[in-house]
Amino acid sequence: MGSAARAGIGSWLPTPVGHFPIGVLVINVAGSFILGLFLARRELAITSRWSLQFWAIGVLGSFTTFSAFSLDVFRLLTQGRPLTFAGYVAASLVGGLLAAAMGQRVGRVIG
């Protein structure tokens, strides 16, 4: 389910070679938010124990994609796009961390 959703979103946000990989960034940041939300709900024991493996590891693990991020970073470096590379890495790290924190906060508030 997660990889199918990722493929669908990726097809809506294609990235030409050498350009900023917005599709993977959107997917990974959204996945970070959803994971933060899910884990906050899990801490409050609102979701069952088995759901951690299914949703967090299975569905979200296949939705977000470190391998695509790594490949995009490698391509940007080898294509001589240092500013795009730096912006993408910074946006991915900061965006992912902020999204996860926001997801946890939202998950605790709506509980």
Backbone atoms as SQL, in Angstrom:
CREATE TABLE atoms (id INTEGER PRIMARY KEY, chain TEXT, resi INTEGER, resn TEXT, atom TEXT, x REAL, y REAL, z REAL);
INSERT INTO atoms VALUES
  (1, 'A', 1, 'MET', 'N', 0.815, -1.190, 0.000),
  (2, 'A', 1, 'MET', 'CA', 0.000, 0.000, 0.000),
  (3, 'A', 1, 'MET', 'C', 0.864, 1.261, 0.000),
  (4, 'A', 2, 'GLY', 'N', 1.893, 1.256, 0.829),
  (5, 'A', 2, 'GLY', 'CA', 2.760, 2.426, 0.916),
  (6, 'A', 2, 'GLY', 'C', 3.527, 2.682, -0.368),
  (7, 'A', 3, 'SER', 'N', 4.068, 1.625, -0.952),
  (8, 'A', 3, 'SER', 'CA', 4.841, 1.828, -2.185),
  (9, 'A', 3, 'SER', 'C', 3.939, 2.221, -3.349),
  (10, 'A', 4, 'ALA', 'N', 2.713, 1.723, -3.374),
  (11, 'A', 4, 'ALA', 'CA', 1.766, 2.131, -4.423),
  (12, 'A', 4, 'ALA', 'C', 1.415, 3.611, -4.272),
  (13, 'A', 5, 'ALA', 'N', 1.203, 4.056, -3.040),
  (14, 'A', 5, 'ALA', 'CA', 0.916, 5.473, -2.792),
  (15, 'A', 5, 'ALA', 'C', 2.106, 6.333, -3.190),
  (16, 'A', 6, 'ARG', 'N', 3.310, 5.863, -2.859),
  (17, 'A', 6, 'ARG', 'CA', 4.520, 6.602, -3.231),
  (18, 'A', 6, 'ARG', 'C', 4.646, 6.706, -4.743),
  (19, 'A', 7, 'ALA', 'N', 4.398, 5.626, -5.446),
  (20, 'A', 7, 'ALA', 'CA', 4.486, 5.642, -6.903),
  (21, 'A', 7, 'ALA', 'C', 3.463, 6.600, -7.506),
  (22, 'A', 8, 'GLY', 'N', 2.261, 6.608, -6.941),
  (23, 'A', 8, 'GLY', 'CA', 1.230, 7.516, -7.437),
  (24, 'A', 8, 'GLY', 'C', 1.600, 8.962, -7.242),
  (25, 'A', 9, 'ILE', 'N', 2.046, 9.301, -6.057),
  (26, 'A', 9, 'ILE', 'CA', 2.441, 10.691, -5.782),
  (27, 'A', 9, 'ILE', 'C', 3.654, 11.066, -6.625),
  (28, 'A', 10, 'GLY', 'N', 4.594, 10.143, -6.742),
  (29, 'A', 10, 'GLY', 'CA', 5.782, 10.405, -7.555),
  (30, 'A', 10, 'GLY', 'C', 5.450, 10.677, -9.012),
  (31, 'A', 11, 'SER', 'N', 4.417, 10.016, -9.530),
  (32, 'A', 11, 'SER', 'CA', 4.033, 10.258, -10.925),
  (33, 'A', 11, 'SER', 'C', 3.357, 11.614, -11.099),
  (34, 'A', 12, 'TRP', 'N', 2.762, 12.145, -10.042),
  (35, 'A', 12, 'TRP', 'CA', 2.151, 13.480, -10.099),
  (36, 'A', 12, 'TRP', 'C', 3.202, 14.582, -9.994),
  (37, 'A', 13, 'LEU', 'N', 4.327, 14.246, -9.372),
  (38, 'A', 13, 'LEU', 'CA', 5.390, 15.235, -9.153),
  (39, 'A', 13, 'LEU', 'C', 6.712, 14.739, -9.742),
  (40, 'A', 14, 'PRO', 'N', 6.765, 14.527, -11.052),
  (41, 'A', 14, 'PRO', 'CA', 8.009, 14.011, -11.640),
  (42, 'A', 14, 'PRO', 'C', 9.138, 15.036, -11.547),
  (43, 'A', 15, 'THR', 'N', 10.356, 14.523, -11.509),
  (44, 'A', 15, 'THR', 'CA', 11.526, 15.397, -11.411),
  (45, 'A', 15, 'THR', 'C', 12.412, 15.191, -12.624),
  (46, 'A', 16, 'PRO', 'N', 12.585, 16.219, -13.444),
  (47, 'A', 16, 'PRO', 'CA', 13.530, 16.103, -14.556),
  (48, 'A', 16, 'PRO', 'C', 14.951, 15.901, -14.015),
  (49, 'A', 17, 'VAL', 'N', 15.775, 15.216, -14.760),
  (50, 'A', 17, 'VAL', 'CA', 17.151, 14.933, -14.349),
  (51, 'A', 17, 'VAL', 'C', 17.873, 16.243, -14.022),
  (52, 'A', 18, 'GLY', 'N', 18.526, 16.253, -12.860),
  (53, 'A', 18, 'GLY', 'CA', 19.316, 17.405, -12.443),
  (54, 'A', 18, 'GLY', 'C', 18.526, 18.483, -11.726),
  (55, 'A', 19, 'HIS', 'N', 17.222, 18.312, -11.577),
  (56, 'A', 19, 'HIS', 'CA', 16.396, 19.300, -10.898),
  (57, 'A', 19, 'HIS', 'C', 16.093, 18.858, -9.465),
  (58, 'A', 20, 'PHE', 'N', 15.551, 19.778, -8.700),
  (59, 'A', 20, 'PHE', 'CA', 15.208, 19.518, -7.297),
  (60, 'A', 20, 'PHE', 'C', 14.136, 18.416, -7.229),
  (61, 'A', 21, 'PRO', 'N', 14.398, 17.319, -6.513),
  (62, 'A', 21, 'PRO', 'CA', 13.478, 16.178, -6.456),
  (63, 'A', 21, 'PRO', 'C', 12.285, 16.431, -5.515),
  (64, 'A', 22, 'ILE', 'N', 11.372, 17.266, -5.939),
  (65, 'A', 22, 'ILE', 'CA', 10.252, 17.670, -5.087),
  (66, 'A', 22, 'ILE', 'C', 9.350, 16.485, -4.723),
  (67, 'A', 23, 'GLY', 'N', 9.156, 15.549, -5.621),
  (68, 'A', 23, 'GLY', 'CA', 8.276, 14.416, -5.340),
  (69, 'A', 23, 'GLY', 'C', 8.755, 13.589, -4.160),
  (70, 'A', 24, 'VAL', 'N', 10.020, 13.229, -4.158),
  (71, 'A', 24, 'VAL', 'CA', 10.572, 12.433, -3.058),
  (72, 'A', 24, 'VAL', 'C', 10.564, 13.245, -1.769),
  (73, 'A', 25, 'LEU', 'N', 10.855, 14.545, -1.872),
  (74, 'A', 25, 'LEU', 'CA', 10.821, 15.394, -0.680),
  (75, 'A', 25, 'LEU', 'C', 9.416, 15.429, -0.073),
  (76, 'A', 26, 'VAL', 'N', 8.406, 15.638, -0.897),
  (77, 'A', 26, 'VAL', 'CA', 7.023, 15.681, -0.406),
  (78, 'A', 26, 'VAL', 'C', 6.637, 14.354, 0.240),
  (79, 'A', 27, 'ILE', 'N', 6.985, 13.269, -0.411),
  (80, 'A', 27, 'ILE', 'CA', 6.664, 11.940, 0.122),
  (81, 'A', 27, 'ILE', 'C', 7.343, 11.717, 1.466),
  (82, 'A', 28, 'ASN', 'N', 8.631, 12.008, 1.565),
  (83, 'A', 28, 'ASN', 'CA', 9.359, 11.750, 2.807),
  (84, 'A', 28, 'ASN', 'C', 8.919, 12.666, 3.944),
  (85, 'A', 29, 'VAL', 'N', 8.636, 13.918, 3.649),
  (86, 'A', 29, 'VAL', 'CA', 8.172, 14.833, 4.697),
  (87, 'A', 29, 'VAL', 'C', 6.769, 14.442, 5.156),
  (88, 'A', 30, 'ALA', 'N', 5.898, 14.103, 4.217),
  (89, 'A', 30, 'ALA', 'CA', 4.549, 13.652, 4.590),
  (90, 'A', 30, 'ALA', 'C', 4.618, 12.372, 5.413),
  (91, 'A', 31, 'GLY', 'N', 5.476, 11.447, 5.008),
  (92, 'A', 31, 'GLY', 'CA', 5.642, 10.210, 5.762),
  (93, 'A', 31, 'GLY', 'C', 6.178, 10.456, 7.157),
  (94, 'A', 32, 'SER', 'N', 7.068, 11.416, 7.312),
  (95, 'A', 32, 'SER', 'CA', 7.597, 11.769, 8.632),
  (96, 'A', 32, 'SER', 'C', 6.490, 12.315, 9.531),
  (97, 'A', 33, 'PHE', 'N', 5.642, 13.160, 8.964),
  (98, 'A', 33, 'PHE', 'CA', 4.510, 13.699, 9.721),
  (99, 'A', 33, 'PHE', 'C', 3.566, 12.571, 10.157),
  (100, 'A', 34, 'ILE', 'N', 3.217, 11.709, 9.231),
  (101, 'A', 34, 'ILE', 'CA', 2.284, 10.615, 9.540),
  (102, 'A', 34, 'ILE', 'C', 2.891, 9.676, 10.574),
  (103, 'A', 35, 'LEU', 'N', 4.192, 9.390, 10.460),
  (104, 'A', 35, 'LEU', 'CA', 4.842, 8.519, 11.438),
  (105, 'A', 35, 'LEU', 'C', 4.845, 9.168, 12.819),
  (106, 'A', 36, 'GLY', 'N', 5.143, 10.458, 12.894),
  (107, 'A', 36, 'GLY', 'CA', 5.091, 11.160, 14.182),
  (108, 'A', 36, 'GLY', 'C', 3.699, 11.112, 14.781),
  (109, 'A', 37, 'LEU', 'N', 2.690, 11.337, 13.958),
  (110, 'A', 37, 'LEU', 'CA', 1.298, 11.273, 14.395),
  (111, 'A', 37, 'LEU', 'C', 0.954, 9.879, 14.899),
  (112, 'A', 38, 'PHE', 'N', 1.314, 8.878, 14.134),
  (113, 'A', 38, 'PHE', 'CA', 1.023, 7.500, 14.507),
  (114, 'A', 38, 'PHE', 'C', 1.701, 7.127, 15.822),
  (115, 'A', 39, 'LEU', 'N', 2.973, 7.481, 15.968),
  (116, 'A', 39, 'LEU', 'CA', 3.703, 7.102, 17.184),
  (117, 'A', 39, 'LEU', 'C', 3.165, 7.830, 18.414),
  (118, 'A', 40, 'ALA', 'N', 2.712, 9.059, 18.254),
  (119, 'A', 40, 'ALA', 'CA', 2.091, 9.759, 19.386),
  (120, 'A', 40, 'ALA', 'C', 0.805, 9.051, 19.794),
  (121, 'A', 41, 'ARG', 'N', 0.012, 8.634, 18.818),
  (122, 'A', 41, 'ARG', 'CA', -1.224, 7.896, 19.113),
  (123, 'A', 41, 'ARG', 'C', -0.884, 6.558, 19.771),
  (124, 'A', 42, 'ARG', 'N', 0.195, 5.950, 19.312),
  (125, 'A', 42, 'ARG', 'CA', 0.638, 4.658, 19.859),
  (126, 'A', 42, 'ARG', 'C', 1.070, 4.821, 21.317),
  (127, 'A', 43, 'GLU', 'N', 1.769, 5.923, 21.635),
  (128, 'A', 43, 'GLU', 'CA', 2.199, 6.184, 23.012),
  (129, 'A', 43, 'GLU', 'C', 0.998, 6.333, 23.940),
  (130, 'A', 44, 'LEU', 'N', -0.072, 6.864, 23.407),
  (131, 'A', 44, 'LEU', 'CA', -1.292, 7.038, 24.203),
  (132, 'A', 44, 'LEU', 'C', -2.140, 5.767, 24.231),
  (133, 'A', 45, 'ALA', 'N', -1.603, 4.694, 23.640),
  (134, 'A', 45, 'ALA', 'CA', -2.272, 3.391, 23.583),
  (135, 'A', 45, 'ALA', 'C', -3.629, 3.483, 22.888),
  (136, 'A', 46, 'ILE', 'N', -3.718, 4.346, 21.882),
  (137, 'A', 46, 'ILE', 'CA', -4.954, 4.472, 21.123),
  (138, 'A', 46, 'ILE', 'C', -4.954, 3.489, 19.955),
  (139, 'A', 47, 'THR', 'N', -3.781, 3.049, 19.550),
  (140, 'A', 47, 'THR', 'CA', -3.698, 2.041, 18.495),
  (141, 'A', 47, 'THR', 'C', -3.210, 0.731, 19.107),
  (142, 'A', 48, 'SER', 'N', -3.537, -0.368, 18.485),
  (143, 'A', 48, 'SER', 'CA', -3.145, -1.672, 19.023),
  (144, 'A', 48, 'SER', 'C', -1.671, -1.947, 18.750),
  (145, 'A', 49, 'ARG', 'N', -1.126, -2.895, 19.506),
  (146, 'A', 49, 'ARG', 'CA', 0.301, -3.221, 19.418),
  (147, 'A', 49, 'ARG', 'C', 0.694, -3.710, 18.029),
  (148, 'A', 50, 'TRP', 'N', -0.117, -4.562, 17.397),
  (149, 'A', 50, 'TRP', 'CA', 0.228, -5.099, 16.076),
  (150, 'A', 50, 'TRP', 'C', 0.260, -4.017, 15.011),
  (151, 'A', 51, 'SER', 'N', -0.449, -2.939, 15.249),
  (152, 'A', 51, 'SER', 'CA', -0.517, -1.904, 14.215),
  (153, 'A', 51, 'SER', 'C', 0.825, -1.210, 14.007),
  (154, 'A', 52, 'LEU', 'N', 1.691, -1.239, 15.004),
  (155, 'A', 52, 'LEU', 'CA', 3.017, -0.644, 14.841),
  (156, 'A', 52, 'LEU', 'C', 3.758, -1.309, 13.689),
  (157, 'A', 53, 'GLN', 'N', 3.793, -2.631, 13.681),
  (158, 'A', 53, 'GLN', 'CA', 4.483, -3.341, 12.618),
  (159, 'A', 53, 'GLN', 'C', 3.814, -3.110, 11.263),
  (160, 'A', 54, 'PHE', 'N', 2.501, -3.149, 11.235),
  (161, 'A', 54, 'PHE', 'CA', 1.799, -3.010, 9.961),
  (162, 'A', 54, 'PHE', 'C', 1.890, -1.600, 9.401),
  (163, 'A', 55, 'TRP', 'N', 1.472, -0.622, 10.177),
  (164, 'A', 55, 'TRP', 'CA', 1.393, 0.749, 9.674),
  (165, 'A', 55, 'TRP', 'C', 2.743, 1.464, 9.662),
  (166, 'A', 56, 'ALA', 'N', 3.432, 1.482, 10.794),
  (167, 'A', 56, 'ALA', 'CA', 4.668, 2.255, 10.887),
  (168, 'A', 56, 'ALA', 'C', 5.796, 1.625, 10.079),
  (169, 'A', 57, 'ILE', 'N', 5.993, 0.344, 10.232),
  (170, 'A', 57, 'ILE', 'CA', 7.110, -0.311, 9.558),
  (171, 'A', 57, 'ILE', 'C', 6.744, -0.719, 8.133),
  (172, 'A', 58, 'GLY', 'N', 5.601, -1.337, 7.964),
  (173, 'A', 58, 'GLY', 'CA', 5.207, -1.827, 6.646),
  (174, 'A', 58, 'GLY', 'C', 4.746, -0.745, 5.692),
  (175, 'A', 59, 'VAL', 'N', 3.633, -0.108, 6.013),
  (176, 'A', 59, 'VAL', 'CA', 3.044, 0.865, 5.089),
  (177, 'A', 59, 'VAL', 'C', 3.895, 2.127, 4.992),
  (178, 'A', 60, 'LEU', 'N', 4.218, 2.745, 6.131),
  (179, 'A', 60, 'LEU', 'CA', 5.007, 3.987, 6.073),
  (180, 'A', 60, 'LEU', 'C', 6.451, 3.725, 5.659),
  (181, 'A', 61, 'GLY', 'N', 6.974, 2.573, 6.042),
  (182, 'A', 61, 'GLY', 'CA', 8.332, 2.224, 5.626),
  (183, 'A', 61, 'GLY', 'C', 8.464, 2.083, 4.123),
  (184, 'A', 62, 'SER', 'N', 7.414, 1.584, 3.481),
  (185, 'A', 62, 'SER', 'CA', 7.463, 1.465, 2.022),
  (186, 'A', 62, 'SER', 'C', 6.989, 2.744, 1.329),
  (187, 'A', 63, 'PHE', 'N', 6.319, 3.625, 2.060),
  (188, 'A', 63, 'PHE', 'CA', 5.889, 4.908, 1.497),
  (189, 'A', 63, 'PHE', 'C', 7.071, 5.868, 1.418),
  (190, 'A', 64, 'THR', 'N', 7.763, 6.049, 2.537),
  (191, 'A', 64, 'THR', 'CA', 8.954, 6.899, 2.531),
  (192, 'A', 64, 'THR', 'C', 10.084, 6.105, 1.899),
  (193, 'A', 65, 'THR', 'N', 11.094, 6.796, 1.424),
  (194, 'A', 65, 'THR', 'CA', 12.094, 6.080, 0.658),
  (195, 'A', 65, 'THR', 'C', 13.489, 6.695, 0.798),
  (196, 'A', 66, 'PHE', 'N', 14.281, 6.106, 1.658),
  (197, 'A', 66, 'PHE', 'CA', 15.649, 6.574, 1.831),
  (198, 'A', 66, 'PHE', 'C', 16.483, 6.250, 0.602),
  (199, 'A', 67, 'SER', 'N', 16.202, 5.138, -0.050),
  (200, 'A', 67, 'SER', 'CA', 16.986, 4.767, -1.232),
  (201, 'A', 67, 'SER', 'C', 16.798, 5.780, -2.359),
  (202, 'A', 68, 'ALA', 'N', 15.581, 6.253, -2.574),
  (203, 'A', 68, 'ALA', 'CA', 15.354, 7.264, -3.619),
  (204, 'A', 68, 'ALA', 'C', 16.035, 8.577, -3.239),
  (205, 'A', 69, 'PHE', 'N', 15.964, 8.938, -1.955),
  (206, 'A', 69, 'PHE', 'CA', 16.662, 10.132, -1.468),
  (207, 'A', 69, 'PHE', 'C', 18.155, 10.009, -1.754),
  (208, 'A', 70, 'SER', 'N', 18.734, 8.869, -1.414),
  (209, 'A', 70, 'SER', 'CA', 20.168, 8.652, -1.617),
  (210, 'A', 70, 'SER', 'C', 20.540, 8.725, -3.092),
  (211, 'A', 71, 'LEU', 'N', 19.739, 8.128, -3.936),
  (212, 'A', 71, 'LEU', 'CA', 20.011, 8.162, -5.371),
  (213, 'A', 71, 'LEU', 'C', 19.906, 9.585, -5.914),
  (214, 'A', 72, 'ASP', 'N', 18.899, 10.328, -5.474),
  (215, 'A', 72, 'ASP', 'CA', 18.770, 11.728, -5.895),
  (216, 'A', 72, 'ASP', 'C', 19.979, 12.547, -5.474),
  (217, 'A', 73, 'VAL', 'N', 20.438, 12.353, -4.246),
  (218, 'A', 73, 'VAL', 'CA', 21.608, 13.072, -3.742),
  (219, 'A', 73, 'VAL', 'C', 22.835, 12.727, -4.582),
  (220, 'A', 74, 'PHE', 'N', 23.032, 11.454, -4.837),
  (221, 'A', 74, 'PHE', 'CA', 24.169, 11.009, -5.649),
  (222, 'A', 74, 'PHE', 'C', 24.115, 11.614, -7.044),
  (223, 'A', 75, 'ARG', 'N', 22.940, 11.594, -7.661),
  (224, 'A', 75, 'ARG', 'CA', 22.804, 12.153, -9.014),
  (225, 'A', 75, 'ARG', 'C', 23.091, 13.658, -9.031),
  (226, 'A', 76, 'LEU', 'N', 22.577, 14.358, -8.051),
  (227, 'A', 76, 'LEU', 'CA', 22.824, 15.804, -8.007),
  (228, 'A', 76, 'LEU', 'C', 24.313, 16.109, -7.854),
  (229, 'A', 77, 'LEU', 'N', 24.993, 15.309, -7.052),
  (230, 'A', 77, 'LEU', 'CA', 26.442, 15.495, -6.879),
  (231, 'A', 77, 'LEU', 'C', 27.195, 15.205, -8.168),
  (232, 'A', 78, 'THR', 'N', 26.871, 14.082, -8.817),
  (233, 'A', 78, 'THR', 'CA', 27.603, 13.695, -10.023),
  (234, 'A', 78, 'THR', 'C', 27.255, 14.566, -11.228),
  (235, 'A', 79, 'GLN', 'N', 26.133, 15.267, -11.173),
  (236, 'A', 79, 'GLN', 'CA', 25.744, 16.161, -12.264),
  (237, 'A', 79, 'GLN', 'C', 26.249, 17.587, -12.035),
  (238, 'A', 80, 'GLY', 'N', 27.014, 17.766, -10.969),
  (239, 'A', 80, 'GLY', 'CA', 27.583, 19.081, -10.693),
  (240, 'A', 80, 'GLY', 'C', 26.547, 20.119, -10.285),
  (241, 'A', 81, 'ARG', 'N', 25.616, 19.726, -9.460),
  (242, 'A', 81, 'ARG', 'CA', 24.551, 20.625, -8.985),
  (243, 'A', 81, 'ARG', 'C', 24.681, 20.828, -7.473),
  (244, 'A', 82, 'PRO', 'N', 25.770, 21.455, -6.998),
  (245, 'A', 82, 'PRO', 'CA', 26.022, 21.537, -5.559),
  (246, 'A', 82, 'PRO', 'C', 24.959, 22.332, -4.789),
  (247, 'A', 83, 'LEU', 'N', 24.414, 23.380, -5.364),
  (248, 'A', 83, 'LEU', 'CA', 23.397, 24.161, -4.647),
  (249, 'A', 83, 'LEU', 'C', 22.082, 23.386, -4.543),
  (250, 'A', 84, 'THR', 'N', 21.711, 22.713, -5.621),
  (251, 'A', 84, 'THR', 'CA', 20.500, 21.892, -5.587),
  (252, 'A', 84, 'THR', 'C', 20.689, 20.744, -4.597),
  (253, 'A', 85, 'PHE', 'N', 21.874, 20.136, -4.623),
  (254, 'A', 85, 'PHE', 'CA', 22.206, 19.068, -3.679),
  (255, 'A', 85, 'PHE', 'C', 22.059, 19.550, -2.233),
  (256, 'A', 86, 'ALA', 'N', 22.689, 20.676, -1.924),
  (257, 'A', 86, 'ALA', 'CA', 22.667, 21.187, -0.550),
  (258, 'A', 86, 'ALA', 'C', 21.246, 21.564, -0.124),
  (259, 'A', 87, 'GLY', 'N', 20.516, 22.197, -1.006),
  (260, 'A', 87, 'GLY', 'CA', 19.134, 22.568, -0.686),
  (261, 'A', 87, 'GLY', 'C', 18.255, 21.361, -0.456),
  (262, 'A', 88, 'TYR', 'N', 18.439, 20.339, -1.269),
  (263, 'A', 88, 'TYR', 'CA', 17.638, 19.117, -1.145),
  (264, 'A', 88, 'TYR', 'C', 17.943, 18.380, 0.158),
  (265, 'A', 89, 'VAL', 'N', 19.220, 18.244, 0.471),
  (266, 'A', 89, 'VAL', 'CA', 19.601, 17.574, 1.715),
  (267, 'A', 89, 'VAL', 'C', 19.083, 18.357, 2.916),
  (268, 'A', 90, 'ALA', 'N', 19.263, 19.664, 2.914),
  (269, 'A', 90, 'ALA', 'CA', 18.794, 20.493, 4.035),
  (270, 'A', 90, 'ALA', 'C', 17.272, 20.443, 4.162),
  (271, 'A', 91, 'ALA', 'N', 16.569, 20.579, 3.054),
  (272, 'A', 91, 'ALA', 'CA', 15.105, 20.544, 3.085),
  (273, 'A', 91, 'ALA', 'C', 14.594, 19.188, 3.555),
  (274, 'A', 92, 'SER', 'N', 15.255, 18.123, 3.142),
  (275, 'A', 92, 'SER', 'CA', 14.845, 16.777, 3.540),
  (276, 'A', 92, 'SER', 'C', 15.049, 16.555, 5.037),
  (277, 'A', 93, 'LEU', 'N', 16.217, 16.928, 5.534),
  (278, 'A', 93, 'LEU', 'CA', 16.509, 16.710, 6.957),
  (279, 'A', 93, 'LEU', 'C', 15.669, 17.613, 7.857),
  (280, 'A', 94, 'VAL', 'N', 15.679, 18.892, 7.574),
  (281, 'A', 94, 'VAL', 'CA', 14.932, 19.834, 8.411),
  (282, 'A', 94, 'VAL', 'C', 13.430, 19.602, 8.255),
  (283, 'A', 95, 'GLY', 'N', 12.978, 19.448, 7.016),
  (284, 'A', 95, 'GLY', 'CA', 11.552, 19.210, 6.778),
  (285, 'A', 95, 'GLY', 'C', 11.061, 17.925, 7.428),
  (286, 'A', 96, 'GLY', 'N', 11.850, 16.858, 7.317),
  (287, 'A', 96, 'GLY', 'CA', 11.463, 15.588, 7.930),
  (288, 'A', 96, 'GLY', 'C', 11.399, 15.667, 9.447),
  (289, 'A', 97, 'LEU', 'N', 12.393, 16.294, 10.043),
  (290, 'A', 97, 'LEU', 'CA', 12.397, 16.430, 11.503),
  (291, 'A', 97, 'LEU', 'C', 11.252, 17.304, 12.003),
  (292, 'A', 98, 'LEU', 'N', 11.027, 18.429, 11.327),
  (293, 'A', 98, 'LEU', 'CA', 9.913, 19.305, 11.729),
  (294, 'A', 98, 'LEU', 'C', 8.566, 18.622, 11.527),
  (295, 'A', 99, 'ALA', 'N', 8.430, 17.906, 10.424),
  (296, 'A', 99, 'ALA', 'CA', 7.166, 17.205, 10.158),
  (297, 'A', 99, 'ALA', 'C', 6.907, 16.121, 11.199),
  (298, 'A', 100, 'ALA', 'N', 7.937, 15.372, 11.574),
  (299, 'A', 100, 'ALA', 'CA', 7.772, 14.335, 12.595),
  (300, 'A', 100, 'ALA', 'C', 7.378, 14.953, 13.936),
  (301, 'A', 101, 'ALA', 'N', 8.021, 16.061, 14.284),
  (302, 'A', 101, 'ALA', 'CA', 7.685, 16.746, 15.543),
  (303, 'A', 101, 'ALA', 'C', 6.257, 17.279, 15.508),
  (304, 'A', 102, 'MET', 'N', 5.864, 17.851, 14.378),
  (305, 'A', 102, 'MET', 'CA', 4.489, 18.345, 14.256),
  (306, 'A', 102, 'MET', 'C', 3.487, 17.204, 14.329),
  (307, 'A', 103, 'GLY', 'N', 3.800, 16.094, 13.693),
  (308, 'A', 103, 'GLY', 'CA', 2.919, 14.932, 13.742),
  (309, 'A', 103, 'GLY', 'C', 2.731, 14.433, 15.163),
  (310, 'A', 104, 'GLN', 'N', 3.823, 14.381, 15.923),
  (311, 'A', 104, 'GLN', 'CA', 3.711, 13.957, 17.325),
  (312, 'A', 104, 'GLN', 'C', 2.869, 14.933, 18.124),
  (313, 'A', 105, 'ARG', 'N', 3.077, 16.200, 17.896),
  (314, 'A', 105, 'ARG', 'CA', 2.301, 17.216, 18.635),
  (315, 'A', 105, 'ARG', 'C', 0.823, 17.103, 18.310),
  (316, 'A', 106, 'VAL', 'N', 0.506, 16.994, 17.034),
  (317, 'A', 106, 'VAL', 'CA', -0.892, 16.853, 16.620),
  (318, 'A', 106, 'VAL', 'C', -1.485, 15.570, 17.190),
  (319, 'A', 107, 'GLY', 'N', -0.718, 14.498, 17.149),
  (320, 'A', 107, 'GLY', 'CA', -1.196, 13.222, 17.667),
  (321, 'A', 107, 'GLY', 'C', -1.524, 13.259, 19.146),
  (322, 'A', 108, 'ARG', 'N', -0.779, 14.027, 19.895),
  (323, 'A', 108, 'ARG', 'CA', -1.041, 14.146, 21.332),
  (324, 'A', 108, 'ARG', 'C', -2.214, 15.072, 21.607),
  (325, 'A', 109, 'VAL', 'N', -2.360, 16.097, 20.796),
  (326, 'A', 109, 'VAL', 'CA', -3.447, 17.075, 20.995),
  (327, 'A', 109, 'VAL', 'C', -4.800, 16.479, 20.676),
  (328, 'A', 110, 'ILE', 'N', -4.890, 15.711, 19.586),
  (329, 'A', 110, 'ILE', 'CA', -6.202, 15.186, 19.197),
  (330, 'A', 110, 'ILE', 'C', -6.589, 13.952, 20.004),
  (331, 'A', 111, 'GLY', 'N', -5.700, 13.534, 20.910),
  (332, 'A', 111, 'GLY', 'CA', -5.980, 12.354, 21.738),
  (333, 'A', 111, 'GLY', 'C', -6.872, 12.704, 22.845);
